[in-house]
Amino acid sequence: MTDPKWARATERGRYYADPAGGPDLISVTNALDSLNKPALVPWGAGLVADHVIERPIEVARRARIEPSRLRKELVALPFQNAERARKLGTRVHLRAVALVLNTPYPADPEVEPYAIQLASWFRLWRVDFDRDVEALETTVLHRHYGYAGTGDLWLWLPTGRFRRRQLWLIDYKTSARKPATTVYHEQPLQLAALRHAPEWLLPDDTSEPTPRVHRTALLNLRPRSHRLIEVPSGREQFRAFLGATRTARYLHNAPTEYPTVVPPWAPGADSRKAA
């Protein structure tokens, strides 16, 4: 994911400002953050376990002489790794844009293996960028349901009957360790939200209707492999996404404190009731 022009980081996560002056729009990924993501717990635990296993003597020594500092570092480890992965994903997305547009991109040895895999995938499908790319890194809006998001790639591929071209909405997913077959349960909802948004923003910040998308997929990019995986993004997934947006908005606006209930004969009960 890149940093779209109208996206804003807030205390409640990412929101998009509406160029037309309407209410702020919750981002697709922010809405999906309200869902339970069970894979994150073993992932974080695995990072800490690997760190300890790779440095047993150092960890044992620090556990004796500075246990509080060691514990703080181990607790922070999953968050630091998640942030590094997010930044790597952003750089891979920017490299993908440069690849499609044939524009310069600064040398980045960590990113280049992913770019090689993406270029290999484009060659495999015989993609002509001028002919087949409909849009890339484009923000879509659904003002009625109050959300916005940025899609990675709208691409025509010859996947229909008799090789008829179909418009695919494709989302890049990068990882250094996860298998190329990995799909998480919220990802079809993400693509459904992007697919069903009725408008997208043009470079001059006006909007126009989005084209009809025929199919949606994840393009999993790994340093040594890639995999295009079609995922559903129909009405069922879209309804589930809208449920996530309602949950996220409730959580973002819910009070942080609630009144304590005490018996009417308890000391100070009258003052608490008045409050």
N, C-alpha and C positions, 0 to 999 in steps of 0.2 A: 504494500500500500504506500502511495506517495502522500504528500501533504497538499491536498486540494486548496485552491484559492480561497474558497468561502468557508472552509472548515475552521472551527475554533475549539481550543482546549478549554474546558471549564471544570469547576469543582465536581460537576456531575458527569464528567466524561466529555467526549467529543460531540459537538453540535455544529450544524451548518447555519450560517446566516443566510437569509433569503435575499437574493439580489433585488427582488421586487419590493422589499420592505415588509414582508409578512413576518409572522412569528418564527422564531428559531426552529430548526428542524433537527430532531435527534438523528444521529448517524446510525447507519445499519449495524455496524459493529458494536456501538455503544448499547443499542437495544438488545443485541444478542448476549452482551455481557451479563444480563440478568438471568440467563439460563445456567443451570448446573452443568459444570464441565468436569466430570469425574476423572478424565485422563490427566488433568493438571496435578492432582495429588500424587499419584505414583511417579509422574515425571519429575516433580520437585523433590520427592524423596529419593529418587534415583540419582539426581544430581548431587545431593548431599552425600549419599552412600558412596558414589564414585570418588568424590573429593576425599573422603576419609580413607577409602581403600588405597588410593594412589599415594597418600601421604601418611601412613600409619604412625611412623616415628614422630614426625612433626606434630601431628594432631595430638598424640598421647602426651608429648612434652607440653604443648600449649594448654591442654586440658588440666594440667597440674598447676601451671604458673599464671595463666590468664584465662580461666574458664569463661568468664562473662564476655570478654571480647571475642573469644572463639565462638561462643554460642551466637552472638550477634552476627558475626560474619557468615556462619552456616545458615542461619535463618534468612539472611539477605541473598544468599547465593541463587535461589530460583528466580527471584525478581531481577537480579542483575543479568542472569542469562536470558531471561525473557526480553529484557530491554535490548540486549545485544542482538538477539534474533530479530526483533522488530526493526532495528536499524539496518541490519543486513537485508531484510526483506524490502525495505524502502529503497536501498541502493540497487538491488536486483531489478525492481520495478523501473527505476530510472534508467538502468542499463538497457532494459527491454525497449523502452521508448526510443532510446538512441539507436538501437539496432533496427527497429522498424523504420525510423525516419532517416537513418543513415547519417546521423550527426555525431560529432566527437563526444567521447566520454573519457574522463581521466582514468589512468591506469589504476586498477583495483584488483590485486591478485585474489582476494577472497571472493569477489563477485564473478570473476571471469569464468570459472567452471560452470556456473549456472547459465551464463550467457552462451557458452558453447553448447550446452544441452538445448537451450531454447532455439538457437540457430539450427541445430540438428533437427529439431522437431519441425521447424518451418520448412526445411529442405525436404523432409520426409513427406510432408503434405503438399509440396510444390507450391507453396504460398507465394503469390505475387503481391507485394505490399501495396502497390498502386491500385491493383484490381480488386484485391480480396479484403483488405482492411477497411471496415466501415467506420470504426472509431476506436480510440484508445485513451485510457485514463480520463474518462468523461464522467462528470457528476450528473446523477439523475435525481429527480425530485418527485415526491408525492405529497403535494401540499394538503390534500384532503386528509390523509392519514398522518401527516406531520413528520415525515422522515426524508432523509437524503442519504446518498451514498455514492461512491465512485467506483465504476467498473473498470476492469483492466483492459479488456480487449473484446471488441465485436468483430467477428471474422466470418467470412463466407467460405464454407468448405463443401466439397462435392459429396455429401453424405446422403442425399435423398435418392429416391428411386431413379434409376437410369443416370446416376451421378448428378442429379439435379442439385444445384447449389442451395445450401441452407445457411441461415444466419445463426451463428453460435455466439453466445455470451460466455467468455472464458475468464476464469479467475486464476491467477498464478498463486501457487503455494510453494514456499521454499522451506527446506529443512536440511540440515547437515546429517542427521541421524535417522529420522523417521523413514520407514519403507515408502517407496514410491506409490504404493497402493493405498496409503493412509487416507481415510475420509472420516471427518468428525460429524456428529449428528447435527450440529448447527449450520454446517456449510451449505446444504441444500436450501435452508431458510435464507441464508445470505443471498444466494443467487436468485431465489424467488423474489426477494425484495427488490433487487436491481432489475430483474426482468419485468416486473409488473408496475414499475414506476412509469407514469405516463409522459413525463417530460425529461429532456436533458438540456444542460446549459451549453450554449455556444460560446466561442471565444470572446464575443462582445457582451457577455453576461445576460443576453436575452435567452429565451428558451423556445424549444420547438418539440413537437411530439416525437417520442422515441420510436424507432422502427420495430416491427414485429420480430421478436426473437423466436426461432424455431426450436432450439435446443440449448442446453447449458452444461458446462463441464468445468472441472478443475484440471489445471495443467500443473501437476506436481513436478517441480524441478529439484533435482538432487545434484550433487557435484559430479556424479558419474552416471546418471540415468534420468529418464523423464517418463511420465505416464499421463496420457489424457484420459480422464475418467468422467463419463457422463453421469450427472446426478439429476434427480427430479427437482422441478421448480414450479409445479403447477399450483392449482388453487389450494390444495391441502397444505402444501408447504407455506404458501402465502398467508393463509389464515393463522397458521402456527406462528409465523413471524409477527403478525399484527398482535397476537396475544403477548409476545415478548415485548413489543413496544409499550403496551399498556402496563405490563408489569414494571418495566424500567421507569416509566414516568411516575408510577405510584411510588416506587422506591426513592426516586430522586426528590420527590416533593413531600414524602412522609415526614412527620415531626420526629425529632430526635429524643424528645422527652414526653412522658405521659404522667398524669396525676396519680399519686398514691391514694388508695382507698383505705380509710381507717374507720373504726366504729364511731358512732355519733357521740359516745361518752368518753372517748379518748381525749387526753389533753391536746388543746389546739385544734380540735375537729372543726369547730365553727369557722376558724380563720382559713383552714384548708378548703372547706366547702365554698367559702366566698371567693377564694382564689380560683 
